[in-house]
Amino acid sequence: MDNDTAELADVWQRVVSDLLPNQRAWLGSSQPVTLHETTAIIAVPNEFTRAQLEGRLRGQLEDALSDSFGREIGIAVTVDS
């Protein structure tokens, strides 16, 4: 595991904990998988959660990750039931 991927786990927890309670509920079971260059791969348990993350929360989460890493970070979501 490289340093960025290890750091992603910590950063993801902080980013999720900073969300509003109803937003946090959607992402409570999400798990960061890896940070590959400028893409954070996030695993979620179902399509509903994926839709929420990719739709309503994408911009906010990408901005928070980008701020934390000091470079533009995008999100790719995978369903891992």
HUDAPE-V570005 format. One record per pair of residues at least 12 apart in sequence whose ideal C-beta (glycine too) atoms are under 7 Angstrom apart, sorted by the first residue. I is the first residue (numbers start at 1). J is the second residue. D is the distance in Angstrom with one decimal. If there is no record, write none. Layout:
[[I/J/D] [I/J/D]]
This chain:
[[4/35/4.3] [5/34/4.8] [5/35/5.0] [8/32/4.6] [8/35/4.4] [8/40/5.9] [9/32/5.3] [11/65/6.5] [11/68/4.5] [12/32/4.2] [15/61/6.2] [15/64/4.4] [15/65/6.3] [18/64/6.9] [23/57/6.1] [26/49/5.6] [26/52/4.6] [27/53/6.7] [29/45/5.0] [30/42/5.5] [30/43/6.7] [30/44/4.9] [30/49/6.8] [31/43/4.7] [33/78/7.0] [38/71/6.6] [38/72/5.7] [38/73/5.7] [38/74/6.1] [39/74/5.1] [39/76/5.3] [40/65/5.7] [40/73/5.5] [40/75/5.3] [41/76/5.0] [41/78/6.3] [42/75/5.9] [42/77/5.4] [43/78/5.2] [43/80/4.0] [44/77/6.0] [44/79/6.0] [45/80/6.9] [45/81/5.6] [46/79/6.3] [46/81/6.3] [47/79/6.1] [50/77/4.9] [50/79/5.5] [53/77/5.4] [54/77/5.6] [58/75/6.1] [61/75/5.9] [62/74/5.9] [62/75/5.6]]
